[in-house]
Amino acid sequence: MAIVPIYAGEQLLISADPAKGHVHIELSSTGYRERYVSLYVERAEELQEMIDALVRAKRHLTD
């Protein structure tokens, strides 16, 4: 199976690799020297915890 692109933004890339059984999240900085951080999430529970945390963070932006 091929890598499945899920989201591509200016500083965030999310894809899934069904063959390897993980989700790849890549964050990049902007500026003169770009830096990258890659996360590989293999457990659905861990991914759900991240989603829940982002939902909580979003509440702080909209309140």
mmJSON file of the N, C-alpha and C atoms, coordinates in Angstrom:
{"data_MODEL":{"atom_site":{
"group_PDB":["ATOM","ATOM","ATOM","ATOM","ATOM","ATOM","ATOM","ATOM","ATOM","ATOM","ATOM","ATOM","ATOM","ATOM","ATOM","ATOM","ATOM","ATOM","ATOM","ATOM","ATOM","ATOM","ATOM","ATOM","ATOM","ATOM","ATOM","ATOM","ATOM","ATOM","ATOM","ATOM","ATOM","ATOM","ATOM","ATOM","ATOM","ATOM","ATOM","ATOM","ATOM","ATOM","ATOM","ATOM","ATOM","ATOM","ATOM","ATOM","ATOM","ATOM","ATOM","ATOM","ATOM","ATOM","ATOM","ATOM","ATOM","ATOM","ATOM","ATOM","ATOM","ATOM","ATOM","ATOM","ATOM","ATOM","ATOM","ATOM","ATOM","ATOM","ATOM","ATOM","ATOM","ATOM","ATOM","ATOM","ATOM","ATOM","ATOM","ATOM","ATOM","ATOM","ATOM","ATOM","ATOM","ATOM","ATOM","ATOM","ATOM","ATOM","ATOM","ATOM","ATOM","ATOM","ATOM","ATOM","ATOM","ATOM","ATOM","ATOM","ATOM","ATOM","ATOM","ATOM","ATOM","ATOM","ATOM","ATOM","ATOM","ATOM","ATOM","ATOM","ATOM","ATOM","ATOM","ATOM","ATOM","ATOM","ATOM","ATOM","ATOM","ATOM","ATOM","ATOM","ATOM","ATOM","ATOM","ATOM","ATOM","ATOM","ATOM","ATOM","ATOM","ATOM","ATOM","ATOM","ATOM","ATOM","ATOM","ATOM","ATOM","ATOM","ATOM","ATOM","ATOM","ATOM","ATOM","ATOM","ATOM","ATOM","ATOM","ATOM","ATOM","ATOM","ATOM","ATOM","ATOM","ATOM","ATOM","ATOM","ATOM","ATOM","ATOM","ATOM","ATOM","ATOM","ATOM","ATOM","ATOM","ATOM","ATOM","ATOM","ATOM","ATOM","ATOM","ATOM","ATOM","ATOM","ATOM","ATOM","ATOM","ATOM","ATOM","ATOM","ATOM","ATOM","ATOM","ATOM","ATOM"],
"id":[1,2,3,4,5,6,7,8,9,10,11,12,13,14,15,16,17,18,19,20,21,22,23,24,25,26,27,28,29,30,31,32,33,34,35,36,37,38,39,40,41,42,43,44,45,46,47,48,49,50,51,52,53,54,55,56,57,58,59,60,61,62,63,64,65,66,67,68,69,70,71,72,73,74,75,76,77,78,79,80,81,82,83,84,85,86,87,88,89,90,91,92,93,94,95,96,97,98,99,100,101,102,103,104,105,106,107,108,109,110,111,112,113,114,115,116,117,118,119,120,121,122,123,124,125,126,127,128,129,130,131,132,133,134,135,136,137,138,139,140,141,142,143,144,145,146,147,148,149,150,151,152,153,154,155,156,157,158,159,160,161,162,163,164,165,166,167,168,169,170,171,172,173,174,175,176,177,178,179,180,181,182,183,184,185,186,187,188,189],
"type_symbol":["N","C","C","N","C","C","N","C","C","N","C","C","N","C","C","N","C","C","N","C","C","N","C","C","N","C","C","N","C","C","N","C","C","N","C","C","N","C","C","N","C","C","N","C","C","N","C","C","N","C","C","N","C","C","N","C","C","N","C","C","N","C","C","N","C","C","N","C","C","N","C","C","N","C","C","N","C","C","N","C","C","N","C","C","N","C","C","N","C","C","N","C","C","N","C","C","N","C","C","N","C","C","N","C","C","N","C","C","N","C","C","N","C","C","N","C","C","N","C","C","N","C","C","N","C","C","N","C","C","N","C","C","N","C","C","N","C","C","N","C","C","N","C","C","N","C","C","N","C","C","N","C","C","N","C","C","N","C","C","N","C","C","N","C","C","N","C","C","N","C","C","N","C","C","N","C","C","N","C","C","N","C","C","N","C","C","N","C","C"],
"label_atom_id":["N","CA","C","N","CA","C","N","CA","C","N","CA","C","N","CA","C","N","CA","C","N","CA","C","N","CA","C","N","CA","C","N","CA","C","N","CA","C","N","CA","C","N","CA","C","N","CA","C","N","CA","C","N","CA","C","N","CA","C","N","CA","C","N","CA","C","N","CA","C","N","CA","C","N","CA","C","N","CA","C","N","CA","C","N","CA","C","N","CA","C","N","CA","C","N","CA","C","N","CA","C","N","CA","C","N","CA","C","N","CA","C","N","CA","C","N","CA","C","N","CA","C","N","CA","C","N","CA","C","N","CA","C","N","CA","C","N","CA","C","N","CA","C","N","CA","C","N","CA","C","N","CA","C","N","CA","C","N","CA","C","N","CA","C","N","CA","C","N","CA","C","N","CA","C","N","CA","C","N","CA","C","N","CA","C","N","CA","C","N","CA","C","N","CA","C","N","CA","C","N","CA","C","N","CA","C","N","CA","C","N","CA","C","N","CA","C","N","CA","C"],
"label_alt_id":[null,null,null,null,null,null,null,null,null,null,null,null,null,null,null,null,null,null,null,null,null,null,null,null,null,null,null,null,null,null,null,null,null,null,null,null,null,null,null,null,null,null,null,null,null,null,null,null,null,null,null,null,null,null,null,null,null,null,null,null,null,null,null,null,null,null,null,null,null,null,null,null,null,null,null,null,null,null,null,null,null,null,null,null,null,null,null,null,null,null,null,null,null,null,null,null,null,null,null,null,null,null,null,null,null,null,null,null,null,null,null,null,null,null,null,null,null,null,null,null,null,null,null,null,null,null,null,null,null,null,null,null,null,null,null,null,null,null,null,null,null,null,null,null,null,null,null,null,null,null,null,null,null,null,null,null,null,null,null,null,null,null,null,null,null,null,null,null,null,null,null,null,null,null,null,null,null,null,null,null,null,null,null,null,null,null,null,null,null],
"label_comp_id":["MET","MET","MET","ALA","ALA","ALA","ILE","ILE","ILE","VAL","VAL","VAL","PRO","PRO","PRO","ILE","ILE","ILE","TYR","TYR","TYR","ALA","ALA","ALA","GLY","GLY","GLY","GLU","GLU","GLU","GLN","GLN","GLN","LEU","LEU","LEU","LEU","LEU","LEU","ILE","ILE","ILE","SER","SER","SER","ALA","ALA","ALA","ASP","ASP","ASP","PRO","PRO","PRO","ALA","ALA","ALA","LYS","LYS","LYS","GLY","GLY","GLY","HIS","HIS","HIS","VAL","VAL","VAL","HIS","HIS","HIS","ILE","ILE","ILE","GLU","GLU","GLU","LEU","LEU","LEU","SER","SER","SER","SER","SER","SER","THR","THR","THR","GLY","GLY","GLY","TYR","TYR","TYR","ARG","ARG","ARG","GLU","GLU","GLU","ARG","ARG","ARG","TYR","TYR","TYR","VAL","VAL","VAL","SER","SER","SER","LEU","LEU","LEU","TYR","TYR","TYR","VAL","VAL","VAL","GLU","GLU","GLU","ARG","ARG","ARG","ALA","ALA","ALA","GLU","GLU","GLU","GLU","GLU","GLU","LEU","LEU","LEU","GLN","GLN","GLN","GLU","GLU","GLU","MET","MET","MET","ILE","ILE","ILE","ASP","ASP","ASP","ALA","ALA","ALA","LEU","LEU","LEU","VAL","VAL","VAL","ARG","ARG","ARG","ALA","ALA","ALA","LYS","LYS","LYS","ARG","ARG","ARG","HIS","HIS","HIS","LEU","LEU","LEU","THR","THR","THR","ASP","ASP","ASP"],
"label_asym_id":["A","A","A","A","A","A","A","A","A","A","A","A","A","A","A","A","A","A","A","A","A","A","A","A","A","A","A","A","A","A","A","A","A","A","A","A","A","A","A","A","A","A","A","A","A","A","A","A","A","A","A","A","A","A","A","A","A","A","A","A","A","A","A","A","A","A","A","A","A","A","A","A","A","A","A","A","A","A","A","A","A","A","A","A","A","A","A","A","A","A","A","A","A","A","A","A","A","A","A","A","A","A","A","A","A","A","A","A","A","A","A","A","A","A","A","A","A","A","A","A","A","A","A","A","A","A","A","A","A","A","A","A","A","A","A","A","A","A","A","A","A","A","A","A","A","A","A","A","A","A","A","A","A","A","A","A","A","A","A","A","A","A","A","A","A","A","A","A","A","A","A","A","A","A","A","A","A","A","A","A","A","A","A","A","A","A","A","A","A"],
"label_entity_id":["1","1","1","1","1","1","1","1","1","1","1","1","1","1","1","1","1","1","1","1","1","1","1","1","1","1","1","1","1","1","1","1","1","1","1","1","1","1","1","1","1","1","1","1","1","1","1","1","1","1","1","1","1","1","1","1","1","1","1","1","1","1","1","1","1","1","1","1","1","1","1","1","1","1","1","1","1","1","1","1","1","1","1","1","1","1","1","1","1","1","1","1","1","1","1","1","1","1","1","1","1","1","1","1","1","1","1","1","1","1","1","1","1","1","1","1","1","1","1","1","1","1","1","1","1","1","1","1","1","1","1","1","1","1","1","1","1","1","1","1","1","1","1","1","1","1","1","1","1","1","1","1","1","1","1","1","1","1","1","1","1","1","1","1","1","1","1","1","1","1","1","1","1","1","1","1","1","1","1","1","1","1","1","1","1","1","1","1","1"],
"label_seq_id":[1,1,1,2,2,2,3,3,3,4,4,4,5,5,5,6,6,6,7,7,7,8,8,8,9,9,9,10,10,10,11,11,11,12,12,12,13,13,13,14,14,14,15,15,15,16,16,16,17,17,17,18,18,18,19,19,19,20,20,20,21,21,21,22,22,22,23,23,23,24,24,24,25,25,25,26,26,26,27,27,27,28,28,28,29,29,29,30,30,30,31,31,31,32,32,32,33,33,33,34,34,34,35,35,35,36,36,36,37,37,37,38,38,38,39,39,39,40,40,40,41,41,41,42,42,42,43,43,43,44,44,44,45,45,45,46,46,46,47,47,47,48,48,48,49,49,49,50,50,50,51,51,51,52,52,52,53,53,53,54,54,54,55,55,55,56,56,56,57,57,57,58,58,58,59,59,59,60,60,60,61,61,61,62,62,62,63,63,63],
"pdbx_PDB_ins_code":[null,null,null,null,null,null,null,null,null,null,null,null,null,null,null,null,null,null,null,null,null,null,null,null,null,null,null,null,null,null,null,null,null,null,null,null,null,null,null,null,null,null,null,null,null,null,null,null,null,null,null,null,null,null,null,null,null,null,null,null,null,null,null,null,null,null,null,null,null,null,null,null,null,null,null,null,null,null,null,null,null,null,null,null,null,null,null,null,null,null,null,null,null,null,null,null,null,null,null,null,null,null,null,null,null,null,null,null,null,null,null,null,null,null,null,null,null,null,null,null,null,null,null,null,null,null,null,null,null,null,null,null,null,null,null,null,null,null,null,null,null,null,null,null,null,null,null,null,null,null,null,null,null,null,null,null,null,null,null,null,null,null,null,null,null,null,null,null,null,null,null,null,null,null,null,null,null,null,null,null,null,null,null,null,null,null,null,null,null],
"Cartn_x":[0.827,0.0,0.867,0.335,1.051,0.745,1.59,1.363,0.143,-0.722,-1.962,-1.811,-1.805,-1.737,-3.063,-2.985,-4.188,-4.343,-3.254,-3.301,-1.939,-1.94,-0.697,-0.939,-0.285,-0.367,1.02,1.118,2.403,3.464,3.054,4.018,3.666,2.663,2.205,1.879,2.377,2.093,1.669,0.527,0.043,-0.225,0.301,0.057,-0.036,-0.613,-0.741,-0.016,0.617,1.295,0.675,-0.361,-1.041,-0.119,0.861,1.772,2.604,3.026,3.834,2.983,1.732,0.819,1.07,1.406,1.581,1.093,0.916,0.599,1.858,2.208,3.402,2.947,3.427,3.132,4.454,4.557,5.799,5.509,6.257,6.146,7.398,7.24,8.418,8.341,9.507,9.58,9.758,9.527,9.775,10.986,11.473,12.596,13.809,14.928,16.171,16.589,16.581,16.936,15.733,15.088,13.937,14.397,13.61,13.878,12.625,12.837,11.735,11.694,10.472,10.244,9.266,9.609,8.733,8.262,6.972,6.383,5.782,6.005,5.395,4.508,3.213,2.245,1.731,1.907,1.511,0.281,-0.092,-1.245,-2.415,-3.582,-4.775,-5.081,-4.814,-5.073,-4.203,-2.949,-2.043,-2.502,-2.923,-3.425,-4.678,-5.562,-6.775,-6.443,-5.439,-5.011,-4.525,-3.807,-3.328,-4.504,-5.469,-6.65,-7.415,-7.618,-8.323,-7.598,-6.275,-5.488,-5.634,-5.662,-5.841,-7.231,-8.234,-9.589,-9.627,-8.975,-8.916,-8.175,-7.097,-6.336,-7.183,-7.973,-8.827,-9.824,-10.323,-11.28,-10.68,-9.395,-8.741,-8.661,-8.709,-8.672,-10.047,-11.087,-12.433,-13.213,-12.7,-13.418,-13.18],
"Cartn_y":[-1.189,0.0,1.247,2.278,3.549,4.402,5.38,6.34,7.184,7.401,8.135,9.552,10.573,11.943,12.318,12.94,13.311,14.822,15.518,16.977,17.546,18.644,19.345,20.835,21.418,22.852,23.455,24.727,25.415,24.836,24.461,23.96,22.587,21.938,20.657,19.713,18.498,17.449,16.211,15.644,14.426,13.399,12.198,11.107,9.802,8.808,7.483,6.482,5.531,4.456,3.138,2.669,1.441,0.221,0.182,-0.965,-1.063,0.08,0.096,0.275,0.618,0.747,1.954,3.079,4.285,5.53,6.579,7.903,8.737,9.476,10.319,11.769,12.471,13.888,14.627,15.552,16.315,17.794,18.406,19.838,20.514,21.688,22.419,23.864,24.437,25.855,26.644,27.925,28.779,29.643,30.298,31.19,30.795,31.369,31.169,29.702,29.055,27.629,26.846,26.184,25.38,24.187,23.849,22.671,21.802,20.515,19.569,18.673,18.338,17.358,16.347,15.075,14.016,13.154,12.887,11.991,10.809,9.635,8.432,7.842,7.847,7.367,6.015,5.005,3.645,3.148,3.829,3.379,4.347,3.798,4.624,5.41,4.814,5.499,6.745,6.638,7.785,8.894,8.514,9.497,10.174,9.41,9.983,10.954,10.644,11.558,12.881,12.807,14.02,14.834,14.156,14.832,15.516,14.806,15.383,16.614,16.55,17.693,18.879,18.626,19.707,20.328,19.513,20.036,20.934,20.504,21.339,22.643,22.568,23.77,24.715,24.162,24.983,25.784,25.208,25.917,27.212,27.227,28.428,29.521,29.143,30.127,30.709,29.935,30.365,30.927,30.811,31.336,32.806],
"Cartn_z":[0.0,0.0,0.0,-0.558,-0.627,0.601,0.815,1.887,1.522,2.5,2.28,2.837,1.974,2.477,3.138,4.308,5.045,5.121,5.411,5.531,5.187,4.44,4.127,4.285,5.27,5.505,5.394,5.703,5.584,6.52,7.74,8.717,9.257,8.673,9.193,8.045,8.145,7.173,7.95,7.582,8.225,7.139,7.337,6.392,7.169,6.527,7.128,6.245,6.889,6.165,6.611,5.906,6.301,6.328,5.455,5.41,6.684,7.206,8.427,9.677,9.493,10.621,11.499,10.89,11.695,10.952,11.749,11.225,11.386,10.363,10.374,10.456,11.481,11.662,11.587,10.643,10.483,10.681,11.59,11.868,11.358,10.769,10.302,10.773,10.982,11.327,10.036,10.125,8.97,9.277,8.281,8.499,7.689,8.051,7.321,7.298,8.454,8.544,9.03,8.117,8.518,9.331,10.315,11.14,11.123,11.215,11.129,12.355,12.765,13.819,13.247,13.339,12.847,14.004,14.031,15.017,14.272,14.789,14.238,15.322,15.086,16.067,15.596,16.446,16.067,16.815,17.899,18.679,18.501,18.224,18.05,19.32,20.479,21.748,21.888,21.489,21.565,20.616,19.428,18.467,19.015,19.645,20.222,21.344,22.157,23.22,22.623,21.52,20.852,20.307,19.714,19.178,20.305,21.412,22.561,23.093,23.156,23.633,22.688,21.39,20.42,20.529,20.794,20.982,22.215,23.3,24.507,24.219,23.464,23.114,22.268,21.369,20.507,21.327,22.402,23.259,23.8,24.038,24.555,23.492,22.243,21.165,20.875,21.116,20.755,21.929,23.14,24.318,24.505],
"occupancy":[1.0,1.0,1.0,1.0,1.0,1.0,1.0,1.0,1.0,1.0,1.0,1.0,1.0,1.0,1.0,1.0,1.0,1.0,1.0,1.0,1.0,1.0,1.0,1.0,1.0,1.0,1.0,1.0,1.0,1.0,1.0,1.0,1.0,1.0,1.0,1.0,1.0,1.0,1.0,1.0,1.0,1.0,1.0,1.0,1.0,1.0,1.0,1.0,1.0,1.0,1.0,1.0,1.0,1.0,1.0,1.0,1.0,1.0,1.0,1.0,1.0,1.0,1.0,1.0,1.0,1.0,1.0,1.0,1.0,1.0,1.0,1.0,1.0,1.0,1.0,1.0,1.0,1.0,1.0,1.0,1.0,1.0,1.0,1.0,1.0,1.0,1.0,1.0,1.0,1.0,1.0,1.0,1.0,1.0,1.0,1.0,1.0,1.0,1.0,1.0,1.0,1.0,1.0,1.0,1.0,1.0,1.0,1.0,1.0,1.0,1.0,1.0,1.0,1.0,1.0,1.0,1.0,1.0,1.0,1.0,1.0,1.0,1.0,1.0,1.0,1.0,1.0,1.0,1.0,1.0,1.0,1.0,1.0,1.0,1.0,1.0,1.0,1.0,1.0,1.0,1.0,1.0,1.0,1.0,1.0,1.0,1.0,1.0,1.0,1.0,1.0,1.0,1.0,1.0,1.0,1.0,1.0,1.0,1.0,1.0,1.0,1.0,1.0,1.0,1.0,1.0,1.0,1.0,1.0,1.0,1.0,1.0,1.0,1.0,1.0,1.0,1.0,1.0,1.0,1.0,1.0,1.0,1.0,1.0,1.0,1.0,1.0,1.0,1.0],
"B_iso_or_equiv":[0.0,0.0,0.0,0.0,0.0,0.0,0.0,0.0,0.0,0.0,0.0,0.0,0.0,0.0,0.0,0.0,0.0,0.0,0.0,0.0,0.0,0.0,0.0,0.0,0.0,0.0,0.0,0.0,0.0,0.0,0.0,0.0,0.0,0.0,0.0,0.0,0.0,0.0,0.0,0.0,0.0,0.0,0.0,0.0,0.0,0.0,0.0,0.0,0.0,0.0,0.0,0.0,0.0,0.0,0.0,0.0,0.0,0.0,0.0,0.0,0.0,0.0,0.0,0.0,0.0,0.0,0.0,0.0,0.0,0.0,0.0,0.0,0.0,0.0,0.0,0.0,0.0,0.0,0.0,0.0,0.0,0.0,0.0,0.0,0.0,0.0,0.0,0.0,0.0,0.0,0.0,0.0,0.0,0.0,0.0,0.0,0.0,0.0,0.0,0.0,0.0,0.0,0.0,0.0,0.0,0.0,0.0,0.0,0.0,0.0,0.0,0.0,0.0,0.0,0.0,0.0,0.0,0.0,0.0,0.0,0.0,0.0,0.0,0.0,0.0,0.0,0.0,0.0,0.0,0.0,0.0,0.0,0.0,0.0,0.0,0.0,0.0,0.0,0.0,0.0,0.0,0.0,0.0,0.0,0.0,0.0,0.0,0.0,0.0,0.0,0.0,0.0,0.0,0.0,0.0,0.0,0.0,0.0,0.0,0.0,0.0,0.0,0.0,0.0,0.0,0.0,0.0,0.0,0.0,0.0,0.0,0.0,0.0,0.0,0.0,0.0,0.0,0.0,0.0,0.0,0.0,0.0,0.0,0.0,0.0,0.0,0.0,0.0,0.0],
"pdbx_formal_charge":[null,null,null,null,null,null,null,null,null,null,null,null,null,null,null,null,null,null,null,null,null,null,null,null,null,null,null,null,null,null,null,null,null,null,null,null,null,null,null,null,null,null,null,null,null,null,null,null,null,null,null,null,null,null,null,null,null,null,null,null,null,null,null,null,null,null,null,null,null,null,null,null,null,null,null,null,null,null,null,null,null,null,null,null,null,null,null,null,null,null,null,null,null,null,null,null,null,null,null,null,null,null,null,null,null,null,null,null,null,null,null,null,null,null,null,null,null,null,null,null,null,null,null,null,null,null,null,null,null,null,null,null,null,null,null,null,null,null,null,null,null,null,null,null,null,null,null,null,null,null,null,null,null,null,null,null,null,null,null,null,null,null,null,null,null,null,null,null,null,null,null,null,null,null,null,null,null,null,null,null,null,null,null,null,null,null,null,null,null],
"auth_seq_id":[1,1,1,2,2,2,3,3,3,4,4,4,5,5,5,6,6,6,7,7,7,8,8,8,9,9,9,10,10,10,11,11,11,12,12,12,13,13,13,14,14,14,15,15,15,16,16,16,17,17,17,18,18,18,19,19,19,20,20,20,21,21,21,22,22,22,23,23,23,24,24,24,25,25,25,26,26,26,27,27,27,28,28,28,29,29,29,30,30,30,31,31,31,32,32,32,33,33,33,34,34,34,35,35,35,36,36,36,37,37,37,38,38,38,39,39,39,40,40,40,41,41,41,42,42,42,43,43,43,44,44,44,45,45,45,46,46,46,47,47,47,48,48,48,49,49,49,50,50,50,51,51,51,52,52,52,53,53,53,54,54,54,55,55,55,56,56,56,57,57,57,58,58,58,59,59,59,60,60,60,61,61,61,62,62,62,63,63,63],
"auth_comp_id":["MET","MET","MET","ALA","ALA","ALA","ILE","ILE","ILE","VAL","VAL","VAL","PRO","PRO","PRO","ILE","ILE","ILE","TYR","TYR","TYR","ALA","ALA","ALA","GLY","GLY","GLY","GLU","GLU","GLU","GLN","GLN","GLN","LEU","LEU","LEU","LEU","LEU","LEU","ILE","ILE","ILE","SER","SER","SER","ALA","ALA","ALA","ASP","ASP","ASP","PRO","PRO","PRO","ALA","ALA","ALA","LYS","LYS","LYS","GLY","GLY","GLY","HIS","HIS","HIS","VAL","VAL","VAL","HIS","HIS","HIS","ILE","ILE","ILE","GLU","GLU","GLU","LEU","LEU","LEU","SER","SER","SER","SER","SER","SER","THR","THR","THR","GLY","GLY","GLY","TYR","TYR","TYR","ARG","ARG","ARG","GLU","GLU","GLU","ARG","ARG","ARG","TYR","TYR","TYR","VAL","VAL","VAL","SER","SER","SER","LEU","LEU","LEU","TYR","TYR","TYR","VAL","VAL","VAL","GLU","GLU","GLU","ARG","ARG","ARG","ALA","ALA","ALA","GLU","GLU","GLU","GLU","GLU","GLU","LEU","LEU","LEU","GLN","GLN","GLN","GLU","GLU","GLU","MET","MET","MET","ILE","ILE","ILE","ASP","ASP","ASP","ALA","ALA","ALA","LEU","LEU","LEU","VAL","VAL","VAL","ARG","ARG","ARG","ALA","ALA","ALA","LYS","LYS","LYS","ARG","ARG","ARG","HIS","HIS","HIS","LEU","LEU","LEU","THR","THR","THR","ASP","ASP","ASP"],
"auth_asym_id":["A","A","A","A","A","A","A","A","A","A","A","A","A","A","A","A","A","A","A","A","A","A","A","A","A","A","A","A","A","A","A","A","A","A","A","A","A","A","A","A","A","A","A","A","A","A","A","A","A","A","A","A","A","A","A","A","A","A","A","A","A","A","A","A","A","A","A","A","A","A","A","A","A","A","A","A","A","A","A","A","A","A","A","A","A","A","A","A","A","A","A","A","A","A","A","A","A","A","A","A","A","A","A","A","A","A","A","A","A","A","A","A","A","A","A","A","A","A","A","A","A","A","A","A","A","A","A","A","A","A","A","A","A","A","A","A","A","A","A","A","A","A","A","A","A","A","A","A","A","A","A","A","A","A","A","A","A","A","A","A","A","A","A","A","A","A","A","A","A","A","A","A","A","A","A","A","A","A","A","A","A","A","A","A","A","A","A","A","A"],
"auth_atom_id":["N","CA","C","N","CA","C","N","CA","C","N","CA","C","N","CA","C","N","CA","C","N","CA","C","N","CA","C","N","CA","C","N","CA","C","N","CA","C","N","CA","C","N","CA","C","N","CA","C","N","CA","C","N","CA","C","N","CA","C","N","CA","C","N","CA","C","N","CA","C","N","CA","C","N","CA","C","N","CA","C","N","CA","C","N","CA","C","N","CA","C","N","CA","C","N","CA","C","N","CA","C","N","CA","C","N","CA","C","N","CA","C","N","CA","C","N","CA","C","N","CA","C","N","CA","C","N","CA","C","N","CA","C","N","CA","C","N","CA","C","N","CA","C","N","CA","C","N","CA","C","N","CA","C","N","CA","C","N","CA","C","N","CA","C","N","CA","C","N","CA","C","N","CA","C","N","CA","C","N","CA","C","N","CA","C","N","CA","C","N","CA","C","N","CA","C","N","CA","C","N","CA","C","N","CA","C","N","CA","C","N","CA","C","N","CA","C","N","CA","C"],
"pdbx_PDB_model_num":[1,1,1,1,1,1,1,1,1,1,1,1,1,1,1,1,1,1,1,1,1,1,1,1,1,1,1,1,1,1,1,1,1,1,1,1,1,1,1,1,1,1,1,1,1,1,1,1,1,1,1,1,1,1,1,1,1,1,1,1,1,1,1,1,1,1,1,1,1,1,1,1,1,1,1,1,1,1,1,1,1,1,1,1,1,1,1,1,1,1,1,1,1,1,1,1,1,1,1,1,1,1,1,1,1,1,1,1,1,1,1,1,1,1,1,1,1,1,1,1,1,1,1,1,1,1,1,1,1,1,1,1,1,1,1,1,1,1,1,1,1,1,1,1,1,1,1,1,1,1,1,1,1,1,1,1,1,1,1,1,1,1,1,1,1,1,1,1,1,1,1,1,1,1,1,1,1,1,1,1,1,1,1,1,1,1,1,1,1]
}}}
